[in-house]
Amino acid sequence: MTDIKKDLRSQKWFGKTGKDGFIYRAWMKNQGYPADEFEGKPVIGICNTWSELTPCNGHLRQLAEHVKRGVWEAGGFPLEFPVMSLGETLMKPTTMLYRNLASMDAEESIRGNPMDGVVLLGGCDKTTPSILMGAASVDLPTIFLSGGPMLNGKHKGKDVGTTDLWKLSEANRKGDLSQKEFVEIEAAMCRSDGHCAVMGTASTMACMIEALGMSLPHNAAIPAADARRKVLAHLTGRRIVDMVKEDLKLSKVLTREAFENAIMVNAGIGGSTNFVVHLLAIAGRVGVPLTLEDFDEFSAKIPLLANLQPSGKYMMEDLYYAGGLPVILKGLRAHLNNTALTVNGKSIGANSEAAACYNEAVIGTVEKPVKHDSGIAVVKGNLCPNGAIIKPSAATPALMQHKGRAFVFEDIEDYKARVNLPDLDLDENSVLVLKNAGPKGYPGMPEVGNIGLPKTMLDKGITDMVRISDGRMSGTAFGTVVLHISPEAAVGGTFGLVQTGDIIELDVPNRKLTLHVSEEELAERKKRWKAPDLGYARGYTKMYIEHVEQAHEGVDLDFLKGNSGSEVKRDSH
């Protein structure tokens, strides 16, 4: 270790003489560390988003112990630290409101402490992008370890996962599923450690990490309950020590080529629409130019290879047994930037070269895909000048070109108050509009865009309608849902001027979303429009509203773009 001792960042703390060095070492020794741990070993920070309020991440403390084994074995000195944890299933009003705050927590914790490399532990939806964003703004050698998906849920002899929740909820509302059985399915679906078992946002983020080259191979799909997840943790701990010796910083991996790969892989797996706002935000932290149009361009020729819910049939456990994400990467070799560097020091092409598919029902090929229309489609028009997105693989083909009368809900409270009324003036051809669910308007851009259909429509047997929102939707959801309208209603965008009865036309093949209202009429409506009182006069939420960017920019805070590096010039004593 002596050859790298002088270059170790941690030695600016533990290698100091005098009073400062005494303080840095002495108070660490009260935890039982011997003196030689401070003498030039690479210090590895383990950034842990474990929390009992984040059930998806409830096993990460155990996983951290396996990371530590690998770090010790490789000659490093592991130190675990907590950061804000965002529990998707419990946190109100939405974890997206706090993604940027959690990124600030991770960034400042990493920069302000004596570490030479970082292992990021995350799983639940926002925990992955938030800590990666924070780490990117510091730029130390960094590697990611995801928590892994749950085992497939089992109920009455059938697999059940988060995607089924939306169908089960509608059946319960209609009276076709009893409340007793509805509650029984809760335990049947969530029967092991881990995040959602389908290709929702959590699984999409894990796949994004592997596609970006930020993890060891197979990180995306090994179930949380599988012992091989612990082995991967051990190997991750080993690898980060070598990354410090090689000075393999995060910025050397997160290149433009890596982001293009992630977009193409997201198309191939039928990944969540939330992928868009998170990848844009991460790119903004490392200074890689990325636009909404890139998501359409780089996914346009990519078919759906992963037959996973909500776009297909199977779940993440099945993907792993079929060969995992490396099989998808190998299948897309003709499209990917195969020379892109990954954290194990090899190219992404080399990592997937030996991959083999063990179940062709779960993983298709470019020649025989699960579906031809995949990825994220970006639509534009007078209703969304800066763009909006839709996930074709989870939509109804017959509704991809559709014209109908708008039925407007002004906000989520208006929707909840009226959706089950028996006399709503709409039919199956109507276009449901949900306003004021955007970054500023909610605030926080929640996953409410895939609003449930009105009860009158459910009673008629209607299963899908065009829905348009400036909010997001869960990656586990499905339907013909246009999301991330930009600019949002709350900032005075055209979307905020839509009225019930207006004609809206969706044309996904031609990438258009049009409000058929004259410019003169819209100008008159704009004069009468008043900005909503969002009701926040203090605290983080006030700061968020004042500084958050729009959906097409990644919904980061404007002052967090870029990075500040890892140098801390002043001591603390």
N, C-alpha and C positions, 0 to 999 in steps of 0.2 A: 504493500500500500504506500510505501514511502515515496514512490515515483510520482504519485498524483497528489500527495498530501498538500503540497504548496498551492495546488490549483483548486482544492476543495473549498467551496463556498462556506461550508460549515466551520472551517477553521478560522474564519473571521469572528466567530463566537468562541468556540472551544479551544482554539489555538492561541488565544490572546494571553498575555502576561498581565500581572498587576491586578488591581481591584476588579476590573470588568471581567477578565478571564476567570477570576475566583468565583464571582457571582454566577456566571454562565454555567460553570461546571458544578459548583457546590450544591445548588438547589436541584440539579438533575440527579445528583448522587443520592438524594434522599429516597429515590425510587429503587435503590439497590444496584445501580450500575457500577462496575469496577472502573478504575481510572483509565485502563487501556482502551476502553470503548471510545474515549474522547481524543485518542491520539492518532488521528488521520484516517479513520474509517469513513467511508461514504455514509452520510446520514440520509436515510430514506424516510420521507414523510409518507404516512398512509392516511390519505384524506378520506374519512369515512362518513357516509351519509346514513349510517345506522340510526334508527329511531323506532321506538315502539308505536309511535304515531304514524310511521310509514311502514305498514305491514309488508309491502313488497321487499323492503330492505331489512326486515327484522332478523335476518340470519347473517348480516354482514360483519358483525363482531366476530363470529366464529370463522368466517372466511378470512378476516384480517389476520387471525392467528396463523393460518396456513401461509399467508403472504410473508409474515414475519419469519417463519421457518426458512423460507427460501432466501430472504435477505440475510439472515444470520449465516446460513450455509455458504453464501457467496462472499462473505466477509464484510457485509454492511452492518449498519446500526439502525434498526427500524424504530420509528417513533410514530405512534398512531395519534391522530387528532380529529376532533369532530368539526363538522360545519353544519350550517342550517340544512335540515332535511325536509323535503317537500313531499308530503304524503298525498298522492292524487285522490285517494278514495275518501279522505277525511277532511281535508283542508278547505276552508271557505275564505273568500268567495271563489277563488280558483288559484291553484298553484302557479299558474302562469303569471299572476300578479307579482309573485315573489321569486321567479326564476332569476331575474337580474340581481335581486338582493342577495340570493344565495351565491351567485357568481362573484359578487363583491366580497362576501365572506371567505370564499375559497381563495380568491386572488390575494387578499390582504393577509390571510393566514399563511399562505405559502411564501409570500415575499418577506413577511416580517419575522420568520422563524428560521433557525439554522438547519436547512436541508439542502442536499445536493441533487436529489431526485425525488420524484413523487409518483406514488401509486394512487390512482383515483378509484374509489369504490362507489358504484352507483347502480341503480336498477330501475326504480320507479321513474315514470316519464320524465319529469323535469330535473331529477337529480343528475341524470347523465349530461345533458347539455349545460346545465348551470356550472358544474365543477370543471367541465372541459373548457368552457368560456373563461372561467377564472384562471385556470392554469395557463391557458393560451396567452393571457395578458401578462404573465410572468416569464414564461418560456424557459423552464428548466427541463432536463430530461424527464419525460413523463410517459407513463403507460397506464392503460385503463383495464380494469377488471370489472365486468358486469356481474350482477348477482344471479342471473339466470332465470329462465321461466319456470312457472309451476309445472307439475305433472298434469297431464290431461285430466280434467274433471270427469267424474263417472256418475251417471244417474240412470237407474233402470236399464242398465246394460248398454248405455250409449255414452259417447263422449259429450261433454258439455263444457263450454268455455265462455269467456266474457262476451263474445259476439252474440251468443244465444240470449244474453240478458235483454237485449232490445226486443227480440221476438217474444220472450217470456213476459216482459212487461206489458206489451200490447195484448197478449193473450189474457193476462190477469185483468187488465182494464176492461176487456170485452166480456169477462166472466167465463172464459173457456179454460182457465187455469185457477184452481182454488188457491186461496191465500196460504193454506196449510202446506200444499206442495211447493208453492212459490218459496216459502221459507226453508223447506227441506233442501231445496236445490242450492241454497247459499253454501252449506257445508260441503255438498257434493262437488261444487265447482271449485272452491278454494280449499284443496285438500293437502297442500304441501307448501313449503317455503317457496318464495319466488314471486316474480311479477306475472302479469297476465300471460296465459298460455297461448294466445293467438298472436297474429301479426298486428298487434295494436301498437301504440306509440312506444311503450317500453321495449318491446322486441325490435321495433324499427330502430330505436336508438342504439340498441346493442349491435344490430346489423350495421348501422351507420359507423359505429366505432371500429368494427372489424374491416369494413370497406375503406375507411379512411386510413387504415394501417396503424391504428392507435392501440391495438391489442394483439395478443398472440392468436394464432389460428384457432378456430372453434369457439372463441369467446361468445359468439352470438347465441348459440343454440343449446349448449350443454345445460340440461335442467338443473335447477338449484339443488334439488335433492340427490342428484347423481354424484357419487364420490369423485368423478372425474372433474367436477367443478373445483373441488378442493385441490386436486393435483394441478389444475391450471393456475390456481392461486399461488401454489408453491413455486411453480415455474415462473410466474410473473414476478415474484419476489426475487428470484435468482436473476432474472433478466434485467431488472431496473438497475442493479449494481453494475452490471456490465455497460449499460447505457450511460451511466455516469462516467465510467472510465473512457468510453468512446466519445463523450460529449455529444451524444445524439439527442439534441434538443427537439422539443415539440415542433418548432417552426420548420425543421428539416423534413418532417413527415407531412405536416399539413400544408401541402402545396396546391396549386391550382389543379394539377393532375389528380390529386387525391380527392378533391371536392367533385370533380367531374365523375370520377369512379363512384363516389357515394351516390350521386344522382342516378347513375345508370343502374347500380345495384338496387336502389330503392324501387326503381321501376320493375326490376326483375323479381322482386319479392312481394310486390303489391303493398309497399310500406305506407305508413300513416301520412295523412296530409300535414300533420304537425311537423313532420320532417322539414318542411320548407322554412318555417320561421326559425327553427333551431339551427339549421345549417347556415342560413343567411347570417344569423347572429355570430356563430363561431367564425365564419369567414371574415366578418367585420373585425373580430379581435386580432386576427393574424394578418390583416391587410391584404387578403386575397379578394380581388374584385369578383363579385358574384351577384347576378341579377335574377329577378323572377323569370325572365325569359330563358335563362340557362336551364331551368328545371324542365321546361317544355322541349327545348332543343335537344338536350342530352338524354331524355327519356323517350323521345319520339319513336325511335326505331327499336326499342327494347320490349320484347314480349314478356308476358308473365310466366316465370319458370317455377315459382313456388306455389303449390296448390294448398295455400293456407287461408284460414278464415281471417278477415271477413270476405276476401276476394275469392276464396276457394273452399276446400273441404276440411283440411287437416290442421294440426297445431304444431307448436314449436318443438315439442318432444319428438314428434314424428319427423320433423326436419332434421333433427340431430341424428336419429337412428338411420335416416336415409343418406347421411353423409355430411350434413351440415352446410354452412355457408360456403366453404371452399368449393363445393360442387357447383353452386350458383356462379361463383367467381370464374371457375374453369369454363362453365358453359357460356359465359359472356366474354371470353378471351378476345374474340374478334372485335369487340367494341371497347374494352377497357384500356387504360394506360398501364400496361403490365409491368413497366419498369419502375412504377412508383414505389418509393421506399416505405418499409413498415418498421415498427419498433423492434422486431427481432433481427434487424439488420439486413434482411432479405427483401426482394421485391415482392409485390403482391402476386405477380405472376408465378414466381418460384414457389411461393407458399401454397398455391392451389394446384400446382402441376401434377401431383400424384393423387389428387382427389378422385374418388370413385362414388358413383351413385348406387345405392342399395335398394331403392324403391322408386321406380319411375312413376308411380301413381302420385307420389308426393313432390318429386322434382322433375319437371319436364325439361325439354331441350329447346334450343332456338328453332330447330326444324319442326318439333312437335310440342309447342308451348301449351300451357294451361289455357291462356287467352292471348289473343294478338294485341288487344288494346290495353295498354298498361301505363304505369307511371302517373305523373301529374300533368293535367292539361291546364294551361293558363288562358283564361278568357279575358277579353277587354271590350270596352264599349263606353257609351256615355253614362252607364250606371256605375262603372268602375274604371275610371280613366287610368289608374295605376295598376289595375289588374285584380283578378280573383282566381281561385283555383277550384278544380273539381277532380275527383278520383274516378276515372272512367271504369276501372275494373270492379268497383263496388257499386256502380250505378245501374239503372235500368236502361238497356239499349234503346227502347222505344221513346224514352224521355230525353235523349241526348240532343234532339232537335225538337223544340217545343215552344209554343206560344200560348199564353193564357193570361187571364185577369189576375192581378195581384190581390192577395188578401193580406193586409198588413197588421202585424203585431208591433206596437211601438217599442216594447221592451219585454223582458222575460216575465215580468209581473203581469203585464197585459195578456201575454200568451197563457199563463197559468190560470188567469181569471176567466178566460173565454173559450179555451180550446175544447171544452166538453159541453158547451152550450148547444142546445138542439136546433137553434134557428140561425146558424151562421150562413151568411150569403156567399156560399162557395160550392164548387163541385170538384170532381176528380181532375179537371183540367186547370184548376186554379193554381197559381204560383204562390206558395206561402213565403212571406217576407218577415224576417225577424230583425228589427233595428236595435241599435244601442247595445250591442254585445261585443264591441271592438275593444282595442287596447285602452283607450281613454274612457269610452262610454260605459263600460260595465262597473268599474275598470278592471282590466286584466285579461280581456279576450278569452272568456271561458269556453268550455266544450259543450255549448248548447245549440250549435248550428243545426244539428240533426234533430230538430224538434219533432216530437211524436205527432202523428197525424191526428186531426180532429176526430172525435168519437163518431161523428156522423159519417165520416169516410171509412173508418174501421168497420162500422156496422154494415156498410155497403160492400165490404170485402176488398177495399182498396188497400194495397200494401206499399205503394210508393207514390210520391208526388214530388215535383220540383220544389226545393226549399232553398232560399237564398238568405245569407246572413253575413254580417261583418265579424262574427265570432268564429270559433273553431269547432271541430267535432272530435270525439274520441276516435283514436285509431282503430278501436274495436268495432266501430259502427259502420253502417252501410247505407246506401240510398243515393238518389240523385240530388246531391247537396252541393250547392255552390257556396264557397266559404272565403273568408279573409278579404271581403270587399274593401277596396282601398281607393280613395279615402273613406273612412268610416262615417257613419251617420252623425256621431257626436261632434265631429269637427266641421260639419257643414258640407260634407260631400253630397253629391247628387242622390246617393242612397238614402240620405236623411229626408229627402223631399218626396219619396214615393208615397202614393196614396192608394187605398183600396179602390180597385176598379181600373187602375192603370194597366196597360198591356205591356207585358215583359216577354221578350223572346230570347231563349237560350239556344245557341247553335254551337255545340262543342266541336264538331268536325271543322268548322271555320273559325273557331276560337273567338266567338262573339257573344256578348251579353248586352242586350239593347233594351232601353226603356223607351217605348213609343209614346213620348210626350214631347211636344214642341219646345224649342229653346225659349220661346217667348213665355210659355206657361211656366217653365222651370225657373226663369228669371223672376217671375212674379212670386212664385212660391219661396224663392230664396230671400226675397225682401221681407217676407212674413216669418221666416225661420228664426228661432231663438235658440242659442246654445243652451243645453240643459244644465241645470245646477247639479253637479255631481256629488255635492255634499261632503267634500273632504277639505278641511281647513288646516290640517297639520299632519306631521309624520311622514313616514315613507310613502304612503299612498298619494299624498299631495305632491311629493317630489316626483313620483312615478308619472302622474298625470301631466305634469309640466314638462317632462323630459322624454317620455316614451315615443319611439318612432312608430311609423305605420307598418302594417303587416308586410307590405312588399319590401320593407327595409330590414325586417327581422325582429321587430318589436324589442330591440335593445334600448337602453337609455343612451341618449345622444352623446353624453360625456364619457361613456365607457368604450366607445369605438377605439380600436388600436390597443396598444399595450404600454406599460411603463417599465418593462424589464424586471430584473431580479435584484438590482443593486439597492442596498440600503446604506446611505452614507454616514448616518449618525448612530452612535451607540445609545443605549437606554439608561446609562448610569453616570 
